[in-house]
Amino acid sequence: MTNTEIIAALKSGNDAFIKPSTARRAELVKGQHPLAAVLTCSDSRVVPEEIFSVSLGELFVIRTAGNVVSDFESGSVEYAAGHLGVTAIIVMGHTHCGAVGAAREGGHHGETVAPHGLNAIISEITRAISGTKSAAEAVRANVNNSVNRLLENREILELLDEGKAEIYKAVYDIETGKVEFFQ
Ligand SMILES: [Zn+2]
């Protein structure tokens, strides 16, 4: 497909989306009260709304390749919890994650220069998964690291301490569709 065809297909998809049920959209114009915040991978196979069978207005979603967390992502979680009143924060990795796979294969190119772009993602994950022995272990270690990054945000830490929000860790299995929560 050419890009012109791709954009045309997406536009017609949007036309199909516009037609039914304008009521929900009208209601959401007044504001959003999402059930949960989900921080997960950008992988096209990992679509939180589909995975959890929810729709518009129900999840506040932050996605990066490898679900890595920097200031912008933790600031987004801070916004969801601190301003939208989201109490459940889910940090979700997934099986067959390309970013975690690249880090496991030693895909980052040294630390002689400050990492940026994709390199920054891979070095972040490489640090996060050091010492892990399997892909499954690496995915969980990477989730733990993302959680630790969120905990570096003082506002998030305060909300957690005050019992106003909780962080849940999970891994989505792209084969079975199952989301496994873990401690
Ligand atoms: Zn991924």
Boltz pocket constraint, residues with backbone or C-beta under 6 A from the ligand:
constraints:
  - pocket:
      binder: B
      contacts: [[A, 41], [A, 42], [A, 43], [A, 64], [A, 65], [A, 66], [A, 67], [A, 94], [A, 96], [A, 97], [A, 98], [A, 99], [A, 100]]
      max_distance: 6.0
